[in-house]
Amino acid sequence: MTDAPPPSGWRKVTGHVAVRALFKSVLINMIAPALLYRLATPHFAASSLAPLAISGAPPILWLAYGVIRLGAIDFLGLFAAENVAVNMTALVLAHTERGALIGRSMQNVVLAAIFLASLAFAKPLVFHMARQLSTGNDPAKHDDFDRAASGPDAMAAYRVLTWGWTFALLVKAAGGYILAAHLSTKDYLIASPLWDLASDSALVTWTLLYGRARLVPTAETPSLSTPPVVIP
């Protein structure tokens, strides 16, 4: 007995939906916070955390809207809100510049914990990331995506991908800690982006290769979503 093919609407989920969803997330979670931070900074003391807190408002509000009204998580909003929270905590608790850098390097530990915790649920975080990019968080398209991705093989692939991201984020955190603990601030600001580029490139490559091997359809299998490769 063969499985019924997925609804035709699923096959109509095209790349422009993902691009539109990604653009909206980048606008709300990256561009808007940067602008708010730049506008707020001149109005507060140099040591004030208020500009950083203000910059976190758009992603936090959008994340809440997505959960309450759309029943979906905007993963870039989640990453941005977590980044603001970790940076503020590091600035409050650190007594030295090096301590602040080490604290900021712990961002990926928190993200890894979120990915790990999501494995306790039927649909892990990478599944929700793929659904957002594939459907633009349009509730009308969620059912098609869920039906196509609900097979045991597909969900197992999303769980493996979530484990992979958890491990990769811990490796990124370890590398960031080593750099923050042993380099001067000047050297850290050069080395840290290079480490992020190298580790992110490895994660992207693995995600694409594994996702295409397990989720991209053949002539006889239903269409599934290739996982996202947006790196926190």
Secondary structure, DSSP 8 states (H G I E B T S, - for coil): -------HHHHT--HHHHHHHHHHHHIIIIIHHHHHHHHHGGGS-TT-SHHHHHHTHHHHHHHHHIIIIIS---HHHHHHHHHHHHHHHHHHH-SSHHHHHHHHHTHHHHHHHHHHHHTTSSS-HHHHHHHHHHHTT-HHHHHHHHHHT-SHHHHHHHHHHHHHHHHHHHHHHHHHHHHHHHS-HHHHHHHHHHHHHHHHHHHHHHHHHHHHHHHS--TTS-----------
